[in-house]
Amino acid sequence: MKGLHSGARIFRLRSHGVTIVLDAWLKRPSSIPTYLKIDEVDECDYILISHIHLDY
């Protein structure tokens, strides 16, 4: 994944051997600490995009 904006939050959900990457829409993303960097996403079965991205 490229084009990650500063302040964006990516969540990785894992359950029953399935990995989902979620690009959440947050009004105050800076209020949530960053634990996962995009370079640390090494596997993904599904990507859930919850809002429009005009840049890609």
VOMARZA-189633 format. One record per residue: z, y, x of N, C-alpha, C, O in turn; residue in one letter. Coordinates in steps of 0.2 Angstrom, whole numbers, padded with zeros to 4 digits, always signed. Layout:
ZYXZYXZYXZYXA/...
***
This chain:
+0000-0006+0004+0000+0000+0000+0000+0006+0004+0004+0007+0009M/-0004+0011+0003-0005+0017+0007-0004+0023+0002-0005+0022-0004K/-0003+0029+0005-0002+0035+0000+0004+0036-0003+0005+0039-0008G/+0010+0033+0000+0016+0034-0003+0019+0041-0002+0019+0043+0003L/+0020+0044-0008+0023+0051-0007+0030+0051-0005+0034+0047-0006H/+0032+0057-0002+0039+0058+0000+0043+0059-0006+0041+0062-0011S/+0048+0055-0006+0053+0056-0012+0052+0050-0017+0056+0049-0022G/+0046+0046-0016+0045+0041-0021+0050+0035-0020+0052+0034-0015A/+0051+0031-0025+0055+0026-0025+0051+0019-0027+0048+0019-0032R/+0052+0014-0022+0048+0008-0024+0054+0003-0024+0059+0003-0020I/+0054-0001-0030+0059-0006-0031+0055-0013-0030+0049-0014-0032F/+0059-0018-0027+0056-0025-0026+0061-0029-0030+0067-0029-0029R/+0058-0033-0035+0062-0037-0039+0060-0044-0038+0054-0046-0037L/+0065-0049-0037+0063-0056-0035+0067-0060-0040+0073-0059-0041R/+0064-0065-0043+0067-0069-0048+0063-0076-0048+0057-0075-0049S/+0066-0081-0048+0063-0088-0049+0056-0089-0044+0051-0091-0047H/+0056-0086-0038+0051-0087-0034+0045-0082-0035+0040-0082-0032G/+0046-0077-0039+0041-0072-0041+0044-0065-0038+0049-0063-0039V/+0039-0062-0035+0041-0055-0032+0037-0050-0036+0031-0050-0036T/+0040-0045-0038+0037-0039-0042+0039-0033-0038+0044-0031-0037I/+0034-0029-0037+0035-0022-0034+0034-0017-0040+0028-0017-0043V/+0039-0013-0041+0039-0008-0046+0039-0001-0043+0043+0001-0039L/+0034+0003-0045+0033+0010-0044+0036+0014-0050+0033+0016-0054D/+0043+0015-0049+0046+0018-0055+0045+0026-0056+0044+0029-0051A/+0045+0028-0062+0045+0035-0063+0052+0038-0064+0055+0036-0068W/+0054+0042-0059+0061+0044-0059+0061+0052-0059+0057+0055-0055L/+0065+0055-0063+0065+0062-0063+0069+0065-0057+0067+0071-0055K/+0074+0061-0055+0078+0064-0049+0078+0058-0044+0083+0055-0043R/+0072+0056-0040+0072+0051-0036+0077+0051-0030+0079+0046-0027P/+0078+0058-0028+0083+0059-0022+0090+0057-0024+0094+0056-0019S/+0091+0055-0030+0098+0053-0032+0099+0046-0030+0105+0044-0031S/+0094+0042-0029+0095+0035-0027+0093+0034-0020+0088+0036-0017I/+0098+0031-0016+0097+0029-0009+0091+0025-0008+0089+0021-0012P/+0088+0026-0002+0082+0022-0001+0084+0016+0003+0087+0016+0009T/+0083+0010+0001+0085+0004+0004+0079+0000+0007+0079-0004+0011Y/+0073+0001+0003+0067-0003+0005+0061+0002+0006+0060+0007+0003L/+0059+0001+0012+0053+0005+0014+0047+0001+0013+0047-0005+0013K/+0041+0005+0012+0035+0001+0010+0033-0004+0015+0030-0009+0014I/+0034-0002+0022+0032-0007+0027+0036-0014+0027+0034-0018+0030D/+0042-0014+0023+0046-0020+0022+0044-0024+0017+0046-0030+0016E/+0039-0022+0013+0036-0026+0007+0031-0031+0011+0026-0029+0012V/+0033-0037+0011+0029-0042+0015+0026-0047+0010+0022-0051+0012D/+0028-0047+0004+0025-0052-0001+0025-0048-0008+0030-0045-0009E/+0021-0050-0012+0021-0047-0019+0016-0051-0023+0010-0053-0022C/+0019-0053-0029+0015-0057-0034+0012-0052-0039+0006-0054-0042D/+0015-0047-0041+0013-0043-0046+0015-0035-0044+0020-0035-0041Y/+0011-0031-0046+0013-0024-0045+0013-0020-0052+0008-0021-0056I/+0019-0017-0054+0019-0014-0060+0019-0006-0059+0024-0003-0055L/+0014-0003-0061+0013+0004-0061+0015+0007-0068+0012+0006-0073I/+0020+0011-0068+0023+0014-0074+0021+0021-0076+0023+0023-0081S/+0016+0024-0072+0014+0030-0073+0007+0032-0070+0006+0028-0065H/+0004+0037-0072-0003+0038-0069-0002+0041-0061+0003+0045-0060I/-0007+0039-0057-0007+0042-0051-0014+0045-0050-0019+0041-0049H/-0014+0051-0050-0021+0055-0049-0024+0055-0042-0029+0056-0041L/-0019+0053-0037-0022+0053-0030-0024+0046-0028-0027+0046-0022D/-0024+0041-0032-0027+0034-0030-0027+0030-0036-0030+0024-0036Y/
***
